[in-house]
Amino acid sequence: AGALRNLSANDDNKAAVAAAGGIDLFVALARDGNERQKENAAGALRNLSANDDNKAAVAAAGGIDLFVALARDGNERQKENAAGAL
């Protein structure tokens, strides 16, 4: 998840990561992964959601409820990434 998070920071890669199923993968990891996986997945979703084409896909995959939960209950980095994505 960490490597994909780094790739998703690049504007050219945002669409490619999303097209490869990255959004659903990151939502699942941010919801059900360990603490580190949640941090990286939330960060990747934050990066991906900066792309207008990905915003609706992140929301449709359950990203908004997930970000609210992480912003409320997550660790420091999870909260930061979730708040940034919202």
VMD Tcl script that builds the backbone (N, CA, C; Angstrom):
set m [mol new atoms 258]
animate dup $m
set s [atomselect $m all]
$s set {name element resname resid chain x y z} {
  {N N ALA 1 A 0.825 -1.197 0.000}
  {CA C ALA 1 A 0.000 0.000 0.000}
  {C C ALA 1 A 0.863 1.251 0.000}
  {N N GLY 2 A 1.996 1.197 0.665}
  {CA C GLY 2 A 2.870 2.361 0.736}
  {C C GLY 2 A 3.416 2.763 -0.619}
  {N N ALA 3 A 3.838 1.784 -1.410}
  {CA C ALA 3 A 4.374 2.087 -2.745}
  {C C ALA 3 A 3.288 2.675 -3.639}
  {N N LEU 4 A 2.092 2.112 -3.588}
  {CA C LEU 4 A 0.994 2.653 -4.391}
  {C C LEU 4 A 0.585 4.038 -3.905}
  {N N ARG 5 A 0.704 4.255 -2.609}
  {CA C ARG 5 A 0.415 5.596 -2.088}
  {C C ARG 5 A 1.374 6.601 -2.711}
  {N N ASN 6 A 2.654 6.245 -2.759}
  {CA C ASN 6 A 3.642 7.138 -3.362}
  {C C ASN 6 A 3.355 7.357 -4.842}
  {N N LEU 7 A 2.992 6.308 -5.551}
  {CA C LEU 7 A 2.659 6.444 -6.966}
  {C C LEU 7 A 1.428 7.320 -7.174}
  {N N SER 8 A 0.481 7.225 -6.256}
  {CA C SER 8 A -0.759 7.985 -6.409}
  {C C SER 8 A -0.582 9.473 -6.164}
  {N N ALA 9 A 0.576 9.870 -5.659}
  {CA C ALA 9 A 0.838 11.295 -5.452}
  {C C ALA 9 A 1.147 11.995 -6.770}
  {N N ASN 10 A 1.546 11.245 -7.779}
  {CA C ASN 10 A 1.892 11.790 -9.080}
  {C C ASN 10 A 0.628 11.945 -9.915}
  {N N ASP 11 A 0.425 13.139 -10.458}
  {CA C ASP 11 A -0.790 13.408 -11.226}
  {C C ASP 11 A -0.980 12.445 -12.390}
  {N N ASP 12 A 0.100 12.072 -13.039}
  {CA C ASP 12 A 0.001 11.167 -14.181}
  {C C ASP 12 A -0.437 9.769 -13.765}
  {N N ASN 13 A -0.182 9.402 -12.522}
  {CA C ASN 13 A -0.508 8.056 -12.050}
  {C C ASN 13 A -1.888 7.942 -11.424}
  {N N LYS 14 A -2.499 9.050 -11.065}
  {CA C LYS 14 A -3.784 9.007 -10.357}
  {C C LYS 14 A -4.845 8.225 -11.133}
  {N N ALA 15 A -4.988 8.508 -12.418}
  {CA C ALA 15 A -5.987 7.810 -13.233}
  {C C ALA 15 A -5.611 6.341 -13.414}
  {N N ALA 16 A -4.323 6.073 -13.567}
  {CA C ALA 16 A -3.879 4.689 -13.773}
  {C C ALA 16 A -4.121 3.836 -12.539}
  {N N VAL 17 A -3.834 4.370 -11.361}
  {CA C VAL 17 A -4.053 3.628 -10.116}
  {C C VAL 17 A -5.549 3.365 -9.932}
  {N N ALA 18 A -6.361 4.369 -10.202}
  {CA C ALA 18 A -7.812 4.202 -10.079}
  {C C ALA 18 A -8.323 3.173 -11.088}
  {N N ALA 19 A -7.857 3.244 -12.327}
  {CA C ALA 19 A -8.313 2.327 -13.370}
  {C C ALA 19 A -7.925 0.882 -13.077}
  {N N ALA 20 A -6.845 0.707 -12.334}
  {CA C ALA 20 A -6.381 -0.638 -11.982}
  {C C ALA 20 A -7.098 -1.206 -10.762}
  {N N GLY 21 A -8.101 -0.501 -10.255}
  {CA C GLY 21 A -8.854 -0.989 -9.098}
  {C C GLY 21 A -8.326 -0.498 -7.769}
  {N N GLY 22 A -7.465 0.498 -7.809}
  {CA C GLY 22 A -6.843 0.994 -6.584}
  {C C GLY 22 A -7.809 1.585 -5.579}
  {N N ILE 23 A -8.856 2.233 -6.037}
  {CA C ILE 23 A -9.782 2.876 -5.103}
  {C C ILE 23 A -10.472 1.845 -4.222}
  {N N ASP 24 A -11.027 0.814 -4.822}
  {CA C ASP 24 A -11.685 -0.230 -4.022}
  {C C ASP 24 A -10.701 -0.925 -3.091}
  {N N LEU 25 A -9.496 -1.173 -3.577}
  {CA C LEU 25 A -8.459 -1.800 -2.750}
  {C C LEU 25 A -8.133 -0.928 -1.545}
  {N N PHE 26 A -7.934 0.359 -1.775}
  {CA C PHE 26 A -7.565 1.255 -0.678}
  {C C PHE 26 A -8.702 1.453 0.313}
  {N N VAL 27 A -9.923 1.492 -0.163}
  {CA C VAL 27 A -11.062 1.593 0.766}
  {C C VAL 27 A -11.103 0.358 1.661}
  {N N ALA 28 A -10.911 -0.815 1.080}
  {CA C ALA 28 A -10.918 -2.052 1.871}
  {C C ALA 28 A -9.776 -2.063 2.882}
  {N N LEU 29 A -8.590 -1.652 2.468}
  {CA C LEU 29 A -7.449 -1.625 3.396}
  {C C LEU 29 A -7.642 -0.590 4.496}
  {N N ALA 30 A -8.179 0.572 4.141}
  {CA C ALA 30 A -8.391 1.621 5.142}
  {C C ALA 30 A -9.464 1.216 6.147}
  {N N ARG 31 A -10.369 0.362 5.731}
  {CA C ARG 31 A -11.431 -0.109 6.615}
  {C C ARG 31 A -10.976 -1.308 7.451}
  {N N ASP 32 A -10.283 -2.268 6.832}
  {CA C ASP 32 A -10.031 -3.555 7.477}
  {C C ASP 32 A -8.565 -3.886 7.712}
  {N N GLY 33 A -7.658 -3.045 7.278}
  {CA C GLY 33 A -6.233 -3.349 7.408}
  {C C GLY 33 A -5.706 -3.089 8.814}
  {N N ASN 34 A -4.416 -3.338 8.983}
  {CA C ASN 34 A -3.768 -2.996 10.252}
  {C C ASN 34 A -3.528 -1.482 10.283}
  {N N GLU 35 A -2.993 -0.992 11.360}
  {CA C GLU 35 A -2.845 0.468 11.521}
  {C C GLU 35 A -2.021 1.089 10.387}
  {N N ARG 36 A -0.907 0.469 10.043}
  {CA C ARG 36 A -0.036 1.005 8.993}
  {C C ARG 36 A -0.738 0.968 7.638}
  {N N GLN 37 A -1.428 -0.126 7.357}
  {CA C GLN 37 A -2.158 -0.230 6.094}
  {C C GLN 37 A -3.255 0.826 6.011}
  {N N LYS 38 A -3.921 1.062 7.121}
  {CA C LYS 38 A -4.956 2.102 7.145}
  {C C LYS 38 A -4.361 3.469 6.852}
  {N N GLU 39 A -3.208 3.765 7.449}
  {CA C GLU 39 A -2.544 5.053 7.211}
  {C C GLU 39 A -2.197 5.221 5.738}
  {N N ASN 40 A -1.545 4.203 5.167}
  {CA C ASN 40 A -1.131 4.279 3.771}
  {C C ASN 40 A -2.327 4.321 2.834}
  {N N ALA 41 A -3.341 3.534 3.100}
  {CA C ALA 41 A -4.523 3.514 2.239}
  {C C ALA 41 A -5.262 4.840 2.301}
  {N N ALA 42 A -5.403 5.402 3.492}
  {CA C ALA 42 A -6.069 6.700 3.615}
  {C C ALA 42 A -5.267 7.783 2.903}
  {N N GLY 43 A -3.948 7.708 2.986}
  {CA C GLY 43 A -3.099 8.665 2.276}
  {C C GLY 43 A -3.227 8.522 0.768}
  {N N ALA 44 A -3.285 7.290 0.288}
  {CA C ALA 44 A -3.454 7.064 -1.147}
  {C C ALA 44 A -4.809 7.585 -1.616}
  {N N LEU 45 A -5.847 7.333 -0.837}
  {CA C LEU 45 A -7.173 7.837 -1.202}
  {C C LEU 45 A -7.201 9.359 -1.187}
  {N N ARG 46 A -6.493 9.939 -0.249}
  {CA C ARG 46 A -6.389 11.406 -0.210}
  {C C ARG 46 A -5.752 11.900 -1.507}
  {N N ASN 47 A -4.657 11.248 -1.921}
  {CA C ASN 47 A -3.993 11.641 -3.160}
  {C C ASN 47 A -4.907 11.437 -4.365}
  {N N LEU 48 A -5.540 10.287 -4.437}
  {CA C LEU 48 A -6.400 9.977 -5.574}
  {C C LEU 48 A -7.595 10.912 -5.657}
  {N N SER 49 A -8.127 11.310 -4.504}
  {CA C SER 49 A -9.319 12.163 -4.515}
  {C C SER 49 A -9.009 13.597 -4.923}
  {N N ALA 50 A -7.735 13.933 -5.071}
  {CA C ALA 50 A -7.379 15.257 -5.580}
  {C C ALA 50 A -7.673 15.364 -7.077}
  {N N ASN 51 A -7.870 14.232 -7.738}
  {CA C ASN 51 A -8.213 14.175 -9.156}
  {C C ASN 51 A -9.738 14.217 -9.270}
  {N N ASP 52 A -10.243 15.180 -10.019}
  {CA C ASP 52 A -11.700 15.343 -10.128}
  {C C ASP 52 A -12.406 14.087 -10.605}
  {N N ASP 53 A -11.780 13.352 -11.506}
  {CA C ASP 53 A -12.414 12.141 -12.028}
  {C C ASP 53 A -12.526 11.052 -10.966}
  {N N ASN 54 A -11.662 11.095 -9.957}
  {CA C ASN 54 A -11.661 10.062 -8.923}
  {C C ASN 54 A -12.583 10.373 -7.749}
  {N N LYS 55 A -12.981 11.619 -7.587}
  {CA C LYS 55 A -13.780 12.000 -6.417}
  {C C LYS 55 A -15.075 11.193 -6.311}
  {N N ALA 56 A -15.800 11.094 -7.399}
  {CA C ALA 56 A -17.062 10.347 -7.385}
  {C C ALA 56 A -16.811 8.868 -7.134}
  {N N ALA 57 A -15.728 8.338 -7.688}
  {CA C ALA 57 A -15.409 6.915 -7.494}
  {C C ALA 57 A -15.056 6.630 -6.041}
  {N N VAL 58 A -14.329 7.531 -5.401}
  {CA C VAL 58 A -13.990 7.356 -3.980}
  {C C VAL 58 A -15.268 7.398 -3.147}
  {N N ALA 59 A -16.143 8.336 -3.430}
  {CA C ALA 59 A -17.410 8.429 -2.698}
  {C C ALA 59 A -18.262 7.186 -2.925}
  {N N ALA 60 A -18.348 6.724 -4.167}
  {CA C ALA 60 A -19.160 5.549 -4.489}
  {C C ALA 60 A -18.638 4.280 -3.825}
  {N N ALA 61 A -17.338 4.240 -3.578}
  {CA C ALA 61 A -16.726 3.069 -2.936}
  {C C ALA 61 A -16.863 3.101 -1.417}
  {N N GLY 62 A -17.531 4.124 -0.882}
  {CA C GLY 62 A -17.712 4.219 0.560}
  {C C GLY 62 A -16.685 5.095 1.246}
  {N N GLY 63 A -15.971 5.880 0.461}
  {CA C GLY 63 A -14.898 6.697 1.005}
  {C C GLY 63 A -15.332 7.755 2.000}
  {N N ILE 64 A -16.478 8.365 1.801}
  {CA C ILE 64 A -16.888 9.451 2.701}
  {C C ILE 64 A -17.144 8.918 4.106}
  {N N ASP 65 A -17.913 7.858 4.231}
  {CA C ASP 65 A -18.158 7.276 5.557}
  {C C ASP 65 A -16.853 6.795 6.189}
  {N N LEU 66 A -15.995 6.232 5.375}
  {CA C LEU 66 A -14.702 5.759 5.856}
  {C C LEU 66 A -13.862 6.917 6.375}
  {N N PHE 67 A -13.788 8.010 5.628}
  {CA C PHE 67 A -12.992 9.166 6.057}
  {C C PHE 67 A -13.539 9.762 7.353}
  {N N VAL 68 A -14.847 9.824 7.470}
  {CA C VAL 68 A -15.447 10.351 8.709}
  {C C VAL 68 A -15.072 9.461 9.887}
  {N N ALA 69 A -15.148 8.143 9.700}
  {CA C ALA 69 A -14.788 7.206 10.781}
  {C C ALA 69 A -13.312 7.327 11.156}
  {N N LEU 70 A -12.439 7.426 10.161}
  {CA C LEU 70 A -11.010 7.558 10.463}
  {C C LEU 70 A -10.696 8.905 11.109}
  {N N ALA 71 A -11.358 9.959 10.650}
  {CA C ALA 71 A -11.130 11.277 11.248}
  {C C ALA 71 A -11.573 11.305 12.706}
  {N N ARG 72 A -12.578 10.520 13.033}
  {CA C ARG 72 A -13.098 10.459 14.399}
  {C C ARG 72 A -12.298 9.489 15.266}
  {N N ASP 73 A -11.992 8.310 14.743}
  {CA C ASP 73 A -11.476 7.224 15.572}
  {C C ASP 73 A -10.062 6.767 15.232}
  {N N GLY 74 A -9.473 7.269 14.172}
  {CA C GLY 74 A -8.168 6.784 13.733}
  {C C GLY 74 A -7.020 7.330 14.561}
  {N N ASN 75 A -5.815 6.855 14.237}
  {CA C ASN 75 A -4.630 7.409 14.885}
  {C C ASN 75 A -4.297 8.758 14.239}
  {N N GLU 76 A -3.243 9.384 14.689}
  {CA C GLU 76 A -2.907 10.739 14.225}
  {C C GLU 76 A -2.789 10.828 12.698}
  {N N ARG 77 A -2.052 9.919 12.077}
  {CA C ARG 77 A -1.849 9.966 10.623}
  {C C ARG 77 A -3.129 9.617 9.871}
  {N N GLN 78 A -3.905 8.691 10.392}
  {CA C GLN 78 A -5.168 8.339 9.761}
  {C C GLN 78 A -6.100 9.537 9.793}
  {N N LYS 79 A -6.158 10.221 10.908}
  {CA C LYS 79 A -7.007 11.398 11.032}
  {C C LYS 79 A -6.568 12.495 10.057}
  {N N GLU 80 A -5.266 12.706 9.976}
  {CA C GLU 80 A -4.732 13.732 9.076}
  {C C GLU 80 A -5.079 13.430 7.618}
  {N N ASN 81 A -4.875 12.186 7.201}
  {CA C ASN 81 A -5.180 11.807 5.824}
  {C C ASN 81 A -6.675 11.858 5.535}
  {N N ALA 82 A -7.476 11.394 6.479}
  {CA C ALA 82 A -8.923 11.412 6.289}
  {C C ALA 82 A -9.447 12.842 6.201}
  {N N ALA 83 A -8.972 13.702 7.081}
  {CA C ALA 83 A -9.417 15.093 7.061}
  {C C ALA 83 A -8.978 15.775 5.762}
  {N N GLY 84 A -7.790 15.468 5.296}
  {CA C GLY 84 A -7.310 16.033 4.037}
  {C C GLY 84 A -8.138 15.584 2.843}
  {N N ALA 85 A -8.579 14.345 2.891}
  {CA C ALA 85 A -9.392 13.818 1.792}
  {C C ALA 85 A -10.784 14.429 1.786}
  {N N LEU 86 A -11.322 14.677 2.975}
  {CA C LEU 86 A -12.664 15.267 3.058}
  {C C LEU 86 A -12.633 16.702 2.608}
}
mol reanalyze $m
mol bondsrecalc $m
mol representation Tube
mol addrep $m
